[in-house]
Amino acid sequence: MDEQRGHGGGPPGGRRPGPPGWWRYGPSGRGRWADRADRADGDDGDDTGNRRSRWPWPSTLLLTAFVLIGSAFAEHSQEGERVALDPFARLLLFAAGAVLLWRQRHPVPVVFATVAVVLLYLGAGYPYGPVFLTVVVACFSAVVTGHRRAAWAAMGTLWAGHLLLAHVLHRWLPPVGDAAASWSEEIVVATWVVAVVAVAELARVRREQWARERAERARAVRRRADEERLRIARELHDVLAHSISVINVQAGVGLALLDSDPEQARTALATIKDQSKEALGEVRQVLDTLRAPGDAPRAPAPGLERLPELVEQAAGAGLDVTVEGKPPKLPPGADLAAFRILQEALTNVVRHSGSRHARVRIDQDGGKLRLRIDDDGPATGADAGGSGNGLAGMRERAAALDGTIEAGPRPDGGFRVLAVLPLDSEEDR
């Protein structure tokens, strides 16, 4: 309302110039806390950022050892059928496992490298064994990091290469006298390839789903924090705006009458003392909710039962308030919103209206409460030190209860605020 009563209404991540330490927090208060929220939303940065994946040393060493040891056992079980392992074979097995160390940073080159090493191993006639596990792990890494087509192409290359080795090139490749593989074996190999790709796709879908859920939880936490911050800002604005307005008026009266009418000046000072004490109590109540958000408030939230007190405070500021209608019994949320809307409307009359009389009408129409605050104006256009958030705060309070606020000049002069609040809102259920 204040605004309607007035006079007419560098690349992210880089180090920017500034004083020492300035770059850590960034301009406009956006710093490491905002960066943490961004990471909660799933923004882990690229391969060159601070969130780069760690080297998977333990799993790579374990897998490489398993491939080397398992291939040795496979050599004994396939003795006479395949070529015995030699230093070159062990070098290929070690390379197939060691290249997996880069699978998180460069998944596409790694999956094709493992396929190439495995095909070279098979073309040399070495025993079948756990070397295929390296391709499976590389395929998983490529799929879950979003390189699905590369993983499919690599697995297709592996199957096609095996077909070529087993049915065309086997005549010229070791072991000597090796016969062509049966097509039933190729069907088994194709089934395993499809199964690996399918399981990798399932893992990718689950990982993306978990990432979306984490991001949604982070957004919900941030949204609740923003809502709580706005609620506290509204409470502090309403409490301080009203109290400071009354104190400002009474201070002016006290200064004007200090010499001519000391008794009246003393009364004004007493009003300032009472009003400041009440404001401090309400501010302390708001701040207590910040210190212990899980605890019950020490004092009940204000409601329309304090309307006579509000009228008395307005009278102390020189405003005569006439009340029509009796406040009904309201749920806590609607009761607090109605009181704050009345408080803000009367405060703005004191600040911005030339009239020293206001009329408040309270009606209950079905399941809705109607609050109407009128003054005869005219607007003074004076700046009383308001923040300009009065009307916005009233609208936010009403909107939180699925209510409405209408505020503006009346056709016959003066100003009117009309609030319509449901008596049974979602916030109070």
VOGU-3710 file (C-alpha; in Angstrom, 3 decimals, decimal comma):
1> mdeqrghggg> 0,000/0,000/0,000  2,895/2,325/0,706  3,812/2,522/-2,931  0,257/3,483/-3,950  0,149/6,242/-1,344  3,447/7,769/-2,412  4,287/10,223/-5,147  2,921/8,127/-7,999  3,597/4,928/-7,353  32,508/-12,223/-15,013
11> ppggrrpgpp> 32,238/-15,826/-15,869  31,094/-18,227/-13,131  33,770/-20,096/-11,315  36,550/-17,702/-12,368  38,559/-15,478/-10,054  37,371/-11,899/-10,381  39,326/-8,793/-9,472  38,667/-7,509/-5,989  39,939/-7,451/-2,472  41,482/-10,608/-1,024
21> gwwrygpsgr> 38,891/-13,286/-0,322  36,152/-11,448/-2,267  36,082/-14,059/-5,008  35,138/-16,792/-2,532  31,754/-15,350/-1,807  30,886/-13,598/-5,054  28,850/-10,445/-5,591  25,424/-9,765/-4,108  25,835/-12,287/-1,319  25,979/-15,274/-3,657
31> grwadradra> 28,816/-17,464/-2,463  29,611/-20,866/-1,211  26,111/-21,402/0,229  24,526/-20,831/-3,181  27,146/-23,094/-4,735  26,168/-25,856/-2,318  22,515/-25,409/-3,265  23,437/-25,620/-6,961  25,284/-28,865/-6,338  22,239/-30,187/-4,441
41> dgddgddtgn> 20,228/-29,554/-7,614  22,566/-31,872/-9,505  25,064/-29,351/-10,898  28,313/-31,203/-10,312  30,304/-29,238/-12,855  32,313/-30,541/-15,779  35,483/-32,579/-15,890  37,605/-29,521/-15,177  35,691/-28,330/-12,111  36,339/-28,833/-8,447
51> rrsrwpwpst> 33,786/-31,656/-8,371  35,813/-33,899/-10,694  35,289/-37,598/-10,023  37,943/-39,381/-8,029  40,145/-42,016/-9,588  38,568/-45,480/-9,034  41,807/-47,088/-7,882  40,442/-49,795/-5,534  37,856/-51,228/-7,923  40,273/-51,104/-10,866
61> llltafvlig> 43,024/-52,917/-8,965  40,581/-55,531/-7,692  39,102/-56,112/-11,138  42,527/-56,317/-12,827  43,708/-58,863/-10,268  40,536/-60,897/-10,746  41,003/-60,898/-14,543  44,644/-62,017/-14,300  43,988/-64,749/-11,734  40,748/-65,931/-13,348
71> safaehsqeg> 42,376/-66,157/-16,773  45,073/-68,383/-15,277  42,396/-70,799/-14,073  40,673/-70,582/-17,479  43,976/-71,520/-19,128  44,079/-74,797/-17,188  40,461/-75,653/-17,945  40,950/-74,971/-21,701  44,388/-76,566/-22,010  44,849/-78,038/-25,474
81> ervaldpfar> 41,928/-76,066/-26,885  43,332/-72,527/-26,723  46,790/-70,977/-26,743  48,567/-70,927/-23,374  49,030/-67,580/-21,685  52,342/-65,897/-22,370  53,772/-62,487/-21,356  51,949/-60,784/-24,255  48,639/-62,314/-23,123  49,187/-61,141/-19,577
91> lllfaagavl> 50,069/-57,692/-20,868  46,744/-57,594/-22,772  44,849/-58,736/-19,658  46,568/-56,097/-17,559  45,835/-53,396/-20,159  42,151/-54,375/-20,358  41,828/-53,917/-16,595  44,103/-50,907/-16,169  42,338/-48,817/-18,823  39,231/-48,918/-16,620
101> lwrqrhpvpv> 40,958/-46,420/-14,355  39,778/-43,692/-16,797  36,230/-45,023/-17,178  34,601/-42,193/-15,190  36,444/-39,385/-16,941  36,614/-40,730/-20,491  33,981/-43,481/-20,746  33,726/-43,562/-24,551  37,453/-44,104/-25,316  37,639/-46,618/-22,482
111> vfatvavvll> 34,763/-48,792/-23,710  36,202/-48,924/-27,244  39,710/-49,560/-25,885  38,536/-52,536/-23,835  36,687/-53,935/-26,855  39,828/-53,581/-28,997  42,036/-55,263/-26,371  39,562/-58,128/-25,896  39,277/-58,717/-29,655  43,073/-58,734/-29,959
121> ylgagypygp> 43,228/-61,195/-27,060  40,670/-63,501/-28,683  42,313/-63,168/-32,110  45,575/-64,390/-30,613  43,774/-67,562/-29,536  44,102/-67,085/-25,804  41,569/-68,755/-23,436  38,084/-67,414/-22,926  37,631/-66,087/-19,405  36,931/-63,109/-17,178
131> vfltvvvacf> 38,512/-60,688/-19,657  34,961/-60,066/-20,917  34,169/-58,549/-17,524  36,282/-55,504/-18,425  33,993/-54,784/-21,391  30,930/-55,178/-19,159  32,269/-52,654/-16,627  33,267/-50,193/-19,356  29,845/-50,525/-20,983  28,132/-49,826/-17,654
141> savvtghrra> 30,222/-46,702/-17,124  29,458/-45,395/-20,611  25,712/-45,981/-20,332  25,206/-44,530/-16,864  27,178/-41,404/-17,792  24,888/-40,775/-20,756  26,963/-42,218/-23,637  24,398/-44,813/-24,610  25,012/-44,928/-28,353  28,750/-45,273/-27,857
151> awaamgtlwa> 28,169/-48,200/-25,484  25,780/-49,867/-27,933  28,230/-49,365/-30,792  31,076/-50,835/-28,742  29,059/-53,914/-27,791  27,952/-54,333/-31,382  31,580/-54,078/-32,470  32,525/-56,772/-29,950  29,845/-59,157/-31,212  30,641/-58,481/-34,880
161> ghlllahvlh> 34,368/-58,917/-34,215  33,716/-62,217/-32,473  31,649/-63,377/-35,443  34,488/-62,457/-37,793  37,086/-64,238/-35,671  35,020/-67,358/-35,010  33,601/-67,924/-38,515  35,957/-66,279/-41,033  39,449/-65,650/-39,691  39,766/-68,748/-37,517
171> rwlppvgdaa> 41,516/-70,607/-40,378  44,494/-68,274/-40,251  44,568/-67,479/-36,563  45,804/-69,555/-33,618  45,234/-72,107/-32,315  46,111/-74,252/-35,316  43,239/-76,392/-36,536  40,610/-74,414/-34,683  37,135/-75,084/-36,078  34,401/-72,505/-36,575
181> aswseeivva> 32,220/-71,847/-33,564  28,652/-73,096/-33,599  25,868/-70,611/-34,232  24,222/-71,642/-30,980  27,284/-70,224/-29,207  26,884/-66,994/-31,139  23,268/-66,769/-30,020  24,430/-67,160/-26,431  27,028/-64,429/-26,954  24,412/-62,124/-28,530
191> twvvavvava> 22,069/-62,786/-25,597  24,781/-61,832/-23,128  25,526/-58,646/-25,073  21,854/-57,647/-25,036  21,572/-58,515/-21,345  24,582/-56,379/-20,459  23,228/-53,390/-22,378  19,749/-53,844/-20,852  21,068/-54,012/-17,285  23,255/-50,968/-17,941
201> elarvrreqw> 20,222/-49,063/-19,252  18,267/-50,033/-16,150  21,094/-48,773/-13,964  21,154/-45,501/-15,932  17,393/-44,999/-15,500  17,614/-45,661/-11,772  20,560/-43,291/-11,402  18,719/-40,507/-13,237  15,646/-41,116/-11,095  17,697/-40,856/-7,893
211> areraerara> 19,315/-37,674/-9,186  15,885/-36,147/-9,912  14,641/-37,124/-6,470  17,681/-35,575/-4,786  17,269/-32,401/-6,820  13,569/-32,234/-5,978  14,274/-32,691/-2,275  16,891/-29,939/-2,429  14,453/-27,612/-4,213  11,756/-28,411/-1,648
221> vrrradeerl> 14,128/-27,581/1,210  15,143/-24,335/-0,450  11,502/-23,482/-1,185  10,513/-24,049/2,444  13,429/-21,886/3,561  12,340/-19,109/1,197  8,750/-19,318/2,407  9,877/-19,148/6,033  12,140/-16,206/5,263  9,265/-14,340/3,594
231> riarelhdvl> 6,944/-15,142/6,502  9,425/-13,768/9,025  10,025/-10,707/6,844  6,269/-10,018/6,740  5,955/-10,414/10,503  8,858/-8,083/11,212  7,598/-5,528/8,702  4,083/-5,503/10,141  5,249/-5,337/13,758  7,886/-2,685/13,231
241> ahsisvinvq> 5,960/-0,571/10,717  2,984/-0,182/13,037  4,983/0,360/16,208  7,482/2,763/14,677  4,656/4,778/13,127  2,970/5,204/16,503  6,312/6,023/18,145  7,085/8,552/15,416  3,764/10,357/15,896  4,028/10,353/19,693
251> agvglallds> 7,622/11,567/19,550  6,460/14,492/17,413  3,682/15,273/19,898  6,099/15,055/22,810  8,583/17,401/21,183  5,867/19,907/20,267  4,343/19,957/23,766  7,492/19,525/25,826  7,550/23,205/26,895  3,893/24,243/26,615
261> dpeqartala> 2,199/21,128/28,030  4,638/18,886/29,924  1,846/16,610/31,160  0,703/15,808/27,618  4,332/15,322/26,589  4,738/12,877/29,474  1,697/10,950/28,214  3,241/10,766/24,729  6,484/9,445/26,194  4,579/6,817/28,173
271> tikdqskeal> 2,858/5,726/24,962  6,252/5,462/23,264  7,532/3,319/26,113  4,539/0,956/26,019  4,574/0,671/22,250  8,309/-0,003/22,070  8,005/-2,648/24,793  5,221/-4,397/22,888  7,205/-4,206/19,627  10,257/-5,713/21,303
281> gevrqvldtl> 8,133/-8,552/22,666  6,676/-9,381/19,256  10,065/-9,164/17,549  11,513/-11,464/20,217  8,692/-13,924/19,560  9,501/-13,942/15,829  13,203/-14,407/16,497  12,538/-17,236/18,931  11,081/-19,239/16,052  14,455/-18,890/14,310
291> rapgdaprap> 16,478/-20,061/17,297  14,253/-23,069/18,059  12,061/-23,808/15,023  10,792/-27,053/16,516  9,592/-25,554/19,792  6,145/-24,180/20,430  5,923/-20,372/20,559  6,107/-18,914/24,059  3,225/-16,512/23,412  0,097/-16,946/21,286
301> apglerlpel> 0,077/-15,285/17,889  -1,957/-12,066/17,780  -5,482/-12,193/16,404  -8,671/-10,166/16,107  -9,271/-10,474/19,840  -6,618/-7,741/20,093  -8,607/-5,394/17,862  -9,542/-3,073/20,791  -5,842/-2,799/21,639  -5,093/-1,977/18,003
311> veqaagagld> -7,778/0,725/18,012  -6,304/2,167/21,207  -2,831/2,269/19,696  -4,189/4,014/16,603  -5,888/6,561/18,850  -2,542/7,183/20,517  -1,198/8,035/17,061  -4,021/10,530/16,536  -6,315/8,273/14,454  -9,950/7,778/15,443
321> vtvegkppkl> -11,093/4,287/14,406  -14,742/3,176/14,205  -15,355/-0,581/14,184  -18,529/-2,137/12,761  -19,228/-5,815/13,203  -17,990/-8,391/15,649  -14,909/-10,515/14,919  -15,883/-14,187/14,503  -13,959/-17,139/15,850  -11,207/-17,830/13,326
331> ppgadlaafr> -8,561/-20,504/12,796  -5,061/-19,423/13,909  -3,733/-18,727/10,409  -6,709/-16,659/9,290  -6,855/-14,876/12,659  -3,216/-13,776/12,419  -3,578/-12,723/8,764  -6,709/-10,685/9,515  -5,029/-8,905/12,440  -1,886/-8,102/10,435
341> ilqealtnvv> -3,915/-6,807/7,476  -5,923/-4,515/9,755  -2,743/-3,403/11,496  -0,986/-2,580/8,215  -4,036/-0,794/6,776  -4,416/1,432/9,850  -0,666/2,077/9,912  -0,812/3,325/6,338  -3,729/5,608/7,176  -1,571/7,143/9,916
351> rhsgsrharv> 1,369/7,485/7,557  -0,148/8,574/4,300  -3,673/9,904/4,799  -4,697/13,424/5,715  -7,807/12,029/7,408  -7,738/11,409/11,147  -10,672/9,031/11,015  -10,869/5,439/9,718  -13,748/2,968/9,541  -13,312/-0,784/9,934
361> ridqdggklr> -16,130/-3,110/8,937  -16,050/-6,856/9,694  -18,530/-9,154/7,921  -18,865/-12,887/7,715  -20,347/-13,986/4,399  -20,829/-17,735/4,235  -17,403/-19,299/4,570  -15,503/-16,047/4,056  -14,427/-13,154/6,238  -14,615/-9,659/4,725
371> lridddgpat> -12,511/-6,861/6,195  -13,009/-3,333/4,879  -10,895/-0,384/5,989  -11,881/3,104/4,702  -10,494/6,569/5,241  -11,626/9,859/3,738  -8,161/11,000/2,649  -6,706/12,873/0,969  -3,286/11,250/0,549  -0,592/13,444/2,017
381> gadaggsgng> 2,218/12,122/-0,174  4,552/12,383/2,810  7,315/9,856/3,289  6,928/8,348/6,713  9,877/6,053/6,412  7,966/3,033/5,129  9,612/0,246/3,168  7,012/0,185/0,400  6,154/-3,484/1,102  2,865/-3,007/2,938
391> lagmreraaa> 0,480/-3,866/0,120  2,735/-6,697/-1,102  2,824/-8,182/2,397  -0,969/-8,012/2,749  -1,438/-9,700/-0,612  1,034/-12,451/0,306  -0,822/-13,107/3,555  -4,164/-13,273/1,772  -2,812/-15,436/-1,056  -1,365/-17,914/1,462
401> ldgtieagpr> -4,954/-18,501/2,657  -6,452/-18,486/-0,868  -7,900/-15,043/-0,157  -7,784/-11,725/-2,010  -6,859/-8,101/-1,332  -8,265/-5,089/-3,162  -6,759/-1,698/-2,407  -7,152/1,643/-4,128  -8,763/5,096/-4,132  -12,526/5,312/-3,632
411> pdggfrvlav> -14,705/7,080/-6,221  -15,908/9,583/-3,603  -12,403/10,247/-2,295  -10,249/8,596/0,316  -8,812/5,091/0,193  -10,204/1,583/0,729  -8,674/-1,775/1,538  -10,942/-4,812/1,120  -9,693/-8,215/2,259  -11,597/-11,452/1,685
421> lpldseedr> -10,268/-14,454/3,612  -11,689/-18,007/3,682  -12,541/-19,193/7,158  -11,280/-22,718/6,438  -8,023/-22,611/4,471  -5,416/-25,219/3,586  -2,860/-23,526/5,849  -5,024/-24,126/8,940  -5,808/-27,756/8,224
//
